[in-house]
Amino acid sequence: MEFFNSTIGLILMAVGLIFFVLLAVHCAEVIAHKTGEPFGTLILAGAVTIIEVALIVSMMLSKAANSEFIARDAVFSTIMIVLNGIIGISIIAASLKKNILSFQSDGVKGAFGVLIGLSISIFIFPSLTQGGGELSFSSKQLSFMGITSLVLYVSFLLFQTVSHKAFFIDPEVAEEHHDIPSNKKVLINALILPIALVLVVLLAKKLSPFIETEIANAGLPTSIVGVIIALLVLLPEGITAIKAAYSNNLQKSLNLALGSALASIGLTIPALSLLVILLDLPLSLGLDPLNRVILLTTLILGGLTLSTGRTTRLQGIIHLIIFLEFLFLTVEP
């Protein structure tokens, strides 16, 4: 047991955590490719949600200082990383080959509209209600917001994968064709997936006290924990999104990025709402004034960037600068 508390043991567990997160997402992608839509998207989103919820709850159960804000910080960081970091880098990467970039605005506007509704409801409303506290919902409000978030996400999922699939395909980009994985390969990945998810949960539980202690010793804000969780969860799809943009498929990049952000709110918040009520854990989702302004700035900027179906490198640079400001102000609030 002493080995796992040593520096080498902790490093190995951190590397293992990253490995099993990537492995779980890969297994889910293989299964999703076999099942097709809309089940494929649900399987992938479900796996990522389990990882995110496991990381958040493991931190909350440690009862560290400000643990009631970890869920808020993680999900909010996901939105900032997606809308400013991944989309900003993706636009810049795509602009290295073309000066004016195009994509299907109808689908992107639909996704972004749902994201606006979810973000305002989850992060702004708690500061304005007379519920559970200054930045918190009451149990009834939290339950209602969890249900409405889930309904919005499922509605978007059906919109994207069933009724309006054409809105999310760029007609100017050749459709990718991949070999359908064999039943044997799917079975192997289906067996590995739950093992990988369990190991993610166990490693997260083991590492969470160490991470919180080191952040406190370094004198950093506890909101850094949320940023770390978000970066870890978004690592696989973030890399894929940026690679797709560089390969001249900005539409796929935006689909992946916005889909990740929507799943983070639309699935993670309902799951967390249920768990915190059952486990009687404190949960505060309302943002402080600084981050409210950052969120509203991001939503306004995102609307300008994504509404016309055309964008340029300048918009990517603006998004990236806002992302860097978010990171800096998280460390130096």
C-alpha positions as CSV (number, residue, x, y, z in Angstrom):
1,M,0.0,0.0,0.0
2,E,2.9,2.4,0.7
3,F,4.0,2.1,-3.0
4,F,0.7,3.7,-4.1
5,N,1.3,6.6,-1.8
6,S,4.8,7.2,-3.2
7,T,5.7,9.6,-5.9
8,I,6.3,6.8,-8.5
9,G,3.1,5.1,-7.5
10,L,1.0,8.3,-7.9
11,I,2.6,9.0,-11.3
12,L,1.8,5.5,-12.5
13,M,-1.8,5.8,-11.3
14,A,-2.1,9.2,-13.1
15,V,-0.8,7.7,-16.3
16,G,-3.1,4.7,-15.8
17,L,-6.0,7.0,-15.3
18,I,-5.3,8.8,-18.6
19,F,-4.8,5.4,-20.4
20,F,-8.0,3.9,-19.2
21,V,-10.0,7.1,-20.0
22,L,-8.7,6.8,-23.6
23,L,-9.3,3.1,-23.7
24,A,-12.9,3.4,-22.5
25,V,-13.6,6.1,-25.1
26,H,-12.0,4.0,-27.8
27,C,-14.1,0.9,-26.9
28,A,-17.2,3.0,-26.9
29,E,-16.4,4.4,-30.3
30,V,-15.9,0.9,-31.7
31,I,-19.3,-0.2,-30.3
32,A,-20.9,3.0,-31.5
33,H,-19.7,2.5,-35.0
34,K,-21.2,-1.0,-35.1
35,T,-24.6,0.0,-33.7
36,G,-25.1,3.1,-35.8
37,E,-27.2,6.2,-34.9
38,P,-28.7,7.2,-32.7
39,F,-27.6,4.4,-30.4
40,G,-23.9,5.0,-31.3
41,T,-23.9,8.5,-30.0
42,L,-25.8,7.5,-26.9
43,I,-23.2,4.8,-26.1
44,L,-20.3,7.1,-26.6
45,A,-21.9,10.0,-24.7
46,G,-22.9,7.5,-21.9
47,A,-19.3,6.3,-21.5
48,V,-17.9,9.8,-21.4
49,T,-20.6,10.8,-18.9
50,I,-19.7,7.9,-16.6
51,I,-16.1,9.0,-16.6
52,E,-16.9,12.6,-15.9
53,V,-19.4,11.9,-13.2
54,A,-17.0,9.4,-11.6
55,L,-14.2,12.0,-11.5
56,I,-16.5,14.6,-10.1
57,V,-18.2,12.5,-7.4
58,S,-14.8,11.0,-6.3
59,M,-13.7,14.6,-5.6
60,M,-17.0,15.5,-3.9
61,L,-16.9,12.5,-1.6
62,S,-13.5,13.5,-0.3
63,K,-15.3,16.4,1.5
64,A,-12.4,18.8,0.7
65,A,-12.8,22.5,1.0
66,N,-15.2,23.9,-1.6
67,S,-16.1,20.4,-2.8
68,E,-19.7,21.7,-3.6
69,F,-18.2,23.7,-6.5
70,I,-16.3,20.9,-8.2
71,A,-19.2,19.8,-10.4
72,R,-19.8,23.4,-11.5
73,D,-16.1,24.1,-12.2
74,A,-15.8,20.8,-14.2
75,V,-18.8,21.3,-16.4
76,F,-18.2,25.1,-16.8
77,S,-14.6,24.3,-17.7
78,T,-15.8,21.8,-20.3
79,I,-17.9,24.6,-21.9
80,M,-15.0,27.0,-22.0
81,I,-12.6,24.4,-23.3
82,V,-15.0,23.4,-26.1
83,L,-16.3,26.8,-27.2
84,N,-13.1,28.7,-26.9
85,G,-10.2,26.2,-26.8
86,I,-11.2,23.3,-29.1
87,I,-13.2,25.4,-31.6
88,G,-10.6,28.2,-31.6
89,I,-7.7,25.8,-32.3
90,S,-9.9,23.9,-34.8
91,I,-10.7,27.1,-36.8
92,I,-7.0,28.1,-36.8
93,A,-5.9,24.6,-37.9
94,A,-8.5,24.6,-40.7
95,S,-7.5,28.1,-41.8
96,L,-3.9,26.9,-42.4
97,K,-5.2,25.4,-45.7
98,K,-8.1,27.7,-46.5
99,N,-8.7,31.4,-45.9
100,I,-12.5,31.3,-45.7
101,L,-14.0,28.3,-44.0
102,S,-17.5,27.0,-44.5
103,F,-19.9,24.6,-42.6
104,Q,-23.6,23.8,-42.3
105,S,-25.0,26.6,-40.2
106,D,-28.4,25.0,-39.7
107,G,-27.1,22.1,-37.6
108,V,-24.4,24.1,-35.8
109,K,-27.0,26.8,-34.9
110,G,-29.3,24.1,-33.5
111,A,-26.6,22.7,-31.3
112,F,-25.4,26.1,-30.2
113,G,-29.0,27.2,-29.4
114,V,-29.5,24.2,-27.1
115,L,-26.1,24.9,-25.5
116,I,-27.1,28.5,-24.8
117,G,-30.4,27.3,-23.1
118,L,-28.6,24.7,-21.0
119,S,-25.7,27.0,-20.0
120,I,-28.0,29.9,-18.9
121,S,-30.3,27.5,-17.0
122,I,-27.6,25.7,-15.1
123,F,-25.0,28.4,-14.5
124,I,-27.0,31.7,-14.3
125,F,-30.4,30.7,-12.8
126,P,-29.0,29.5,-9.4
127,S,-27.7,33.0,-8.8
128,L,-31.2,34.4,-9.3
129,T,-33.4,31.9,-7.5
130,Q,-34.5,31.8,-3.9
131,G,-33.7,28.1,-3.7
132,G,-31.0,26.3,-1.7
133,G,-28.6,29.2,-1.2
134,E,-26.8,32.1,-2.9
135,L,-25.4,29.9,-5.8
136,S,-27.5,26.8,-5.3
137,F,-30.8,25.3,-6.4
138,S,-33.2,23.7,-3.9
139,S,-33.7,19.9,-4.3
140,K,-36.9,20.5,-6.2
141,Q,-35.3,23.0,-8.5
142,L,-32.3,20.8,-9.0
143,S,-34.5,17.8,-9.9
144,F,-36.5,19.9,-12.4
145,M,-33.4,21.4,-14.0
146,G,-31.9,17.9,-14.3
147,I,-35.0,16.6,-16.0
148,T,-35.3,19.5,-18.4
149,S,-31.6,19.3,-19.3
150,L,-32.0,15.6,-20.2
151,V,-35.1,16.4,-22.3
152,L,-33.2,19.1,-24.2
153,Y,-30.3,16.8,-24.8
154,V,-32.4,13.9,-26.0
155,S,-34.4,16.3,-28.3
156,F,-31.1,17.5,-29.8
157,L,-29.9,14.0,-30.2
158,L,-33.0,13.0,-32.2
159,F,-32.6,16.2,-34.2
160,Q,-29.0,15.4,-35.1
161,T,-29.2,11.7,-35.7
162,V,-32.8,11.1,-37.0
163,S,-34.9,14.0,-38.3
164,H,-32.2,16.4,-39.6
165,K,-29.0,14.4,-40.2
166,A,-28.3,16.3,-43.4
167,F,-27.8,19.5,-41.3
168,F,-24.6,18.0,-39.8
169,I,-22.9,16.8,-43.0
170,D,-20.9,19.2,-45.2
171,P,-21.8,18.3,-48.8
172,E,-18.5,19.7,-50.0
173,V,-16.5,17.1,-47.9
174,A,-16.4,13.5,-49.1
175,E,-18.1,11.2,-46.6
176,E,-15.8,9.0,-44.6
177,H,-16.2,5.3,-45.0
178,H,-14.9,2.9,-42.4
179,D,-15.1,-0.8,-42.2
180,I,-17.8,-2.0,-39.9
181,P,-16.1,-3.8,-37.0
182,S,-16.7,-7.5,-36.8
183,N,-18.9,-9.0,-34.1
184,K,-15.8,-10.5,-32.4
185,K,-14.1,-7.1,-32.2
186,V,-17.3,-5.5,-30.8
187,L,-17.7,-8.2,-28.2
188,I,-14.1,-7.8,-27.1
189,N,-14.5,-4.0,-26.8
190,A,-17.9,-4.5,-25.0
191,L,-16.1,-6.7,-22.4
192,I,-13.2,-4.3,-22.0
193,L,-15.4,-1.1,-21.7
194,P,-16.9,-1.8,-18.2
195,I,-13.5,-2.9,-16.9
196,A,-11.9,0.3,-18.1
197,L,-14.7,2.4,-16.6
198,V,-14.4,0.6,-13.2
199,L,-10.7,1.2,-13.2
200,V,-11.2,4.9,-14.0
201,V,-13.6,5.2,-11.0
202,L,-11.1,3.4,-8.7
203,L,-8.1,5.4,-9.8
204,A,-10.0,8.6,-9.6
205,K,-11.0,7.8,-6.1
206,K,-7.4,7.0,-5.1
207,L,-5.9,10.1,-6.8
208,S,-8.5,12.7,-5.7
209,P,-7.1,13.4,-2.2
210,F,-3.6,13.7,-3.6
211,I,-4.7,16.1,-6.3
212,E,-6.6,18.3,-3.9
213,T,-3.7,18.3,-1.4
214,E,-1.1,19.3,-4.0
215,I,-3.3,22.1,-5.4
216,A,-3.9,23.4,-1.9
217,N,-0.1,23.2,-1.1
218,A,0.6,25.2,-4.3
219,G,-1.7,27.9,-3.2
220,L,-3.9,27.5,-6.3
221,P,-7.7,28.0,-6.4
222,T,-9.7,24.8,-6.0
223,S,-11.4,25.6,-9.4
224,I,-8.2,24.2,-11.0
225,V,-9.6,20.7,-10.1
226,G,-12.5,21.3,-12.4
227,V,-10.2,22.3,-15.2
228,I,-8.2,19.2,-14.8
229,I,-11.3,17.0,-14.9
230,A,-12.6,18.7,-18.0
231,L,-9.3,18.4,-19.8
232,L,-9.0,14.7,-19.0
233,V,-12.6,14.0,-20.2
234,L,-12.3,16.1,-23.4
235,L,-8.8,14.7,-24.4
236,P,-9.9,12.0,-26.8
237,E,-12.7,14.0,-28.7
238,G,-10.7,17.2,-28.5
239,I,-7.7,15.6,-30.4
240,T,-10.1,14.1,-32.9
241,A,-11.9,17.4,-33.5
242,I,-8.7,19.3,-34.1
243,K,-7.4,16.6,-36.4
244,A,-10.6,16.7,-38.4
245,A,-10.4,20.5,-38.8
246,Y,-6.8,20.2,-40.0
247,S,-8.0,17.6,-42.5
248,N,-10.4,20.1,-44.0
249,N,-13.5,18.8,-42.2
250,L,-14.5,21.7,-40.0
251,Q,-18.1,20.4,-39.9
252,K,-17.0,17.2,-38.2
253,S,-14.9,19.1,-35.8
254,L,-17.7,21.4,-34.8
255,N,-20.1,18.4,-34.5
256,L,-17.7,16.6,-32.1
257,A,-16.9,19.7,-30.1
258,L,-20.5,20.9,-29.6
259,G,-21.7,17.4,-29.0
260,S,-19.2,17.0,-26.2
261,A,-20.3,20.2,-24.5
262,L,-24.0,19.3,-24.8
263,A,-23.4,15.8,-23.3
264,S,-21.4,17.4,-20.5
265,I,-24.4,19.4,-19.4
266,G,-27.3,17.4,-20.8
267,L,-26.2,14.1,-19.3
268,T,-23.7,14.9,-16.5
269,I,-26.0,17.4,-14.7
270,P,-29.0,15.0,-14.6
271,A,-26.8,12.2,-13.3
272,L,-25.2,14.4,-10.7
273,S,-28.5,15.8,-9.6
274,L,-29.8,12.3,-8.9
275,L,-26.6,11.3,-7.0
276,V,-26.3,14.5,-4.9
277,I,-29.9,14.1,-3.8
278,L,-29.5,10.4,-3.0
279,L,-26.1,10.9,-1.2
280,D,-27.1,14.2,0.4
281,L,-24.1,16.0,-1.0
282,P,-23.8,19.8,-1.3
283,L,-23.9,21.1,-4.9
284,S,-23.6,24.7,-6.0
285,L,-23.9,25.4,-9.8
286,G,-24.2,29.2,-9.9
287,L,-21.2,31.1,-11.3
288,D,-19.5,34.0,-9.6
289,P,-19.8,37.4,-11.4
290,L,-16.4,37.1,-13.2
291,N,-17.3,33.8,-14.8
292,R,-20.8,34.9,-15.6
293,V,-19.3,37.6,-17.7
294,I,-16.8,35.1,-19.3
295,L,-19.8,32.8,-20.1
296,L,-21.9,35.5,-21.6
297,T,-19.0,36.8,-23.6
298,T,-18.3,33.3,-24.9
299,L,-22.0,32.8,-25.9
300,I,-22.1,36.1,-27.7
301,L,-18.9,35.4,-29.5
302,G,-19.9,31.9,-30.4
303,G,-23.2,33.2,-31.9
304,L,-21.2,35.6,-34.1
305,T,-18.8,32.9,-35.2
306,L,-21.3,30.0,-35.8
307,S,-24.4,31.7,-37.1
308,T,-23.5,32.4,-40.8
309,G,-21.8,29.1,-41.9
310,R,-18.6,30.9,-42.7
311,T,-15.7,31.8,-40.6
312,T,-12.0,32.9,-40.7
313,R,-8.8,32.6,-38.8
314,L,-9.6,35.8,-37.0
315,Q,-12.6,34.3,-35.2
316,G,-10.4,31.3,-34.2
317,I,-7.8,33.7,-32.7
318,I,-10.5,35.5,-30.7
319,H,-11.9,32.3,-29.3
320,L,-8.4,31.1,-28.3
321,I,-7.5,34.4,-26.6
322,I,-10.8,34.2,-24.5
323,F,-9.8,30.6,-23.6
324,L,-6.3,31.7,-22.5
325,E,-7.9,34.5,-20.4
326,F,-10.2,32.0,-18.8
327,L,-7.3,29.8,-17.8
328,F,-5.3,32.8,-16.5
329,L,-8.2,34.2,-14.5
330,T,-8.8,30.7,-13.1
331,V,-5.3,30.6,-11.7
332,E,-5.3,34.3,-10.8
333,P,-8.9,35.2,-10.1
